[in-house]
């Protein structure tokens, strides 16, 4: 079945159910825009479903504050738009093509992201502690770790990387101050990001890594635009 001749939503659902690593890459702009449209629909449907209904129904308290808004104010707009999508897509979508070099780059980037939480520092700060963690991770995955991932069933890897992407966002919260209820709320909220992460995986494999980065950037641009308009 030619995936280009079927409905896009149906194809996305079929693909995330039975993902294929080496699939046809479609660079047609109209096709990429269609994937972008469905990504935004799916992403915002699940975000609004949780924030607008489920969280309000289950919990009668303000949502735990994350550190994103405070950190974002320290950087120019171009940095906020470019760097988070570039970093996250390199970490979580690049290795969906399981080449040795791509897996190593991905693992090193994930180590860089997670080390921010381990050492309780901003994501984009660079210290010798984090450099040491990244160097060790790169050596581990270049020499042996990539083989573990290549042997894994691709469907397992595809879903695992989407789940890991979603729950890595937990480092955006001050987890040491969270109550049990707070933990439950942020875990639920990040779990609702998994469908969007799966669609980004679809975009990476069908349209290439740069298309996935661009789609991610558009997604981040929307709330920034709304915030800018409402603050004036």
FENQUISUL-V723639 format. One record per pair of residues at least 24 apart in sequence whose C-alpha atoms are under 6 Angstrom apart, sorted by the first residue. I is the first residue (numbers start at 0). GAP is how many residues later the second one is. D is the distance in whole Angstrom. If there is no record, write none. Layout:
i=(I:I)
gap=(GAP:GAP)
d=(D:D)
This chain:
i=(18:24:24:25:25:26:35:42:45:65:65:66:66:80:84:84:84:91:92:99:103:103:103:107:107:107:116:161:161:161:162:165:165:165)
gap=(136:181:182:180:181:180:179:153:146:106:107:105:106:136:128:131:132:69:108:46:34:37:38:26:29:30:54:32:35:36:31:24:27:28)
d=(6:5:5:6:5:6:6:5:6:5:4:5:6:6:6:6:6:6:6:6:6:5:6:5:6:5:5:6:5:6:6:5:6:6)
